[in-house]
Amino acid sequence: MKHEKTLSDTLANNRRSSYSGVSMCEDDDCLDAMTDNEPQIIETLSSAVTTILGGLGENPEREGLLKTPERVAKSLRFLTKGYRENPEELLKKAVFKESYDEMVLVKDIELFSMCEHHMLPFFGKAHVAYIPDGKIVGLSKIARVVEVYARRLQVQERLTQQIRDAIQDVLNPKGVGVIIEAKHMCMVMRGVEKQNSVTTTSAMSGEFISSPSTRSEFLRLIHNRS
Ligand SMILES: Nc1nc2c(ncn2[C@@H]2O[C@H](COP(=O)(O)OP(=O)(O)OP(=O)(O)O)[C@@H](O)[C@H]2O)c(=O)[nH]1
């Protein structure tokens, strides 16, 4: 009983202090955190991890765990670095006038994200296509947009739509198609424990919706069918 009280006190204290020095995101495109004080953020996160270790019945003071809170804090900062990046600005860095008007597809872009429900990884591949309308974008920027949105707490559906919307808004192409195939560790290593399940999501705009032949070509190119 005494232990429970101590633990909940610690949790309450952590909740109060957890916002100090950390700008919280009000929306998905929040960039406030860019101005945050990194050492303060690492300290706040480390203290929370120490609490978790205690809550698991571990001794955070034992040798093997001494640096774990800071390691986990830094790891979490990396895995959520997408909150501190602006995908639209990133795309705008490499937009070029060009008359090419066939489909451009970047497929098999590997992604690692974390589900917002369990904070466990989901990972897989994104396939992103667009049909230019007078402007093309640097190919690496497409993979970077995937990376920015993936490095946030996500659901796969929203991730898919955000990638589509960023490309649509910046390039204003004739259409965008995004397909993500991913494996969710929250379904593999816990919960329903389905090791082989893969989730596919898609988000389309413009000709990818209005033209069945464009959509078919997209799917054919992704799956290398002739
Ligand atoms: N739609 C969607 N669901 C997700 C995603 N990532 C995780 N989930 C699901 O989020 C749901 C959360 O359900 P809850 O019933 O609140 O949580 P839970 O008791 O841990 O559920 P189980 O995973 O079924 O044990 C689960 O069904 C997860 O599979 C995602 O990207 N998209």
The ligand as an SDF file (V2000), in Angstrom:
LIG
                    3D

 32 34  0  0  0  0  0  0  0  0999 V2000
   -7.1100    1.9340  -37.3160 N   0  0  0  0  0  0  0  0  0  0  0  0
   -5.9290    1.7990  -36.7060 C   0  0  0  0  0  0  0  0  0  0  0  0
   -5.8720    1.1540  -35.5480 N   0  0  0  0  0  0  0  0  0  0  0  0
   -4.6730    1.0130  -34.9680 C   0  0  0  0  0  0  0  0  0  0  0  0
   -3.4950    1.5100  -35.5140 C   0  0  0  0  0  0  0  0  0  0  0  0
   -2.4750    1.2040  -34.6710 N   0  0  0  0  0  0  0  0  0  0  0  0
   -3.0300    0.5180  -33.6370 C   0  0  0  0  0  0  0  0  0  0  0  0
   -4.3630    0.3950  -33.8170 N   0  0  0  0  0  0  0  0  0  0  0  0
   -5.4230   -0.2450  -33.0140 C   0  0  0  0  0  0  0  0  0  0  0  0
   -5.8350    0.5770  -31.9610 O   0  0  0  0  0  0  0  0  0  0  0  0
   -6.7730   -0.2040  -31.2280 C   0  0  0  0  0  0  0  0  0  0  0  0
   -6.8440    0.2360  -29.7920 C   0  0  0  0  0  0  0  0  0  0  0  0
   -7.8740   -0.5200  -29.2410 O   0  0  0  0  0  0  0  0  0  0  0  0
   -8.1970   -0.6160  -27.6830 P   0  0  0  0  0  0  0  0  0  0  0  0
   -9.2980   -1.6490  -27.4990 O   0  0  0  0  0  0  0  0  0  0  0  0
   -8.4460    0.7570  -27.1590 O   0  0  0  0  0  0  0  0  0  0  0  0
   -6.8000   -1.0910  -27.0860 O   0  0  0  0  0  0  0  0  0  0  0  0
   -6.3530   -2.5470  -26.6390 P   0  0  0  0  0  0  0  0  0  0  0  0
   -7.2090   -3.0420  -25.5130 O   0  0  0  0  0  0  0  0  0  0  0  0
   -4.8900   -2.4820  -26.3760 O   0  0  0  0  0  0  0  0  0  0  0  0
   -6.6770   -3.4040  -27.9400 O   0  0  0  0  0  0  0  0  0  0  0  0
   -6.0230   -4.7380  -28.4980 P   0  0  0  0  0  0  0  0  0  0  0  0
   -4.8560   -4.3180  -29.3830 O   0  0  0  0  0  0  0  0  0  0  0  0
   -7.1200   -5.3830  -29.3320 O   0  0  0  0  0  0  0  0  0  0  0  0
   -5.5770   -5.5810  -27.3640 O   0  0  0  0  0  0  0  0  0  0  0  0
   -6.3630   -1.6490  -31.4650 C   0  0  0  0  0  0  0  0  0  0  0  0
   -7.3960   -2.2850  -32.1630 O   0  0  0  0  0  0  0  0  0  0  0  0
   -5.1020   -1.5340  -32.3450 C   0  0  0  0  0  0  0  0  0  0  0  0
   -4.9710   -2.6070  -33.2550 O   0  0  0  0  0  0  0  0  0  0  0  0
   -3.5860    2.2040  -36.7520 C   0  0  0  0  0  0  0  0  0  0  0  0
   -2.6120    2.7010  -37.3200 O   0  0  0  0  0  0  0  0  0  0  0  0
   -4.8210    2.3280  -37.3130 N   0  0  0  0  0  0  0  0  0  0  0  0
  1  2  1  0
  2  3  2  0
  2 32  1  0
  3  4  1  0
  4  5  2  0
  4  8  1  0
  5  6  1  0
  5 30  1  0
  6  7  2  0
  7  8  1  0
  8  9  1  0
  9 10  1  0
  9 28  1  0
 10 11  1  0
 11 12  1  0
 11 26  1  0
 12 13  1  0
 13 14  1  0
 14 15  2  0
 14 16  1  0
 14 17  1  0
 17 18  1  0
 18 19  2  0
 18 20  1  0
 18 21  1  0
 21 22  1  0
 22 23  2  0
 22 24  1  0
 22 25  1  0
 26 27  1  0
 26 28  1  0
 28 29  1  0
 30 31  2  0
 30 32  1  0
M  END
$$$$
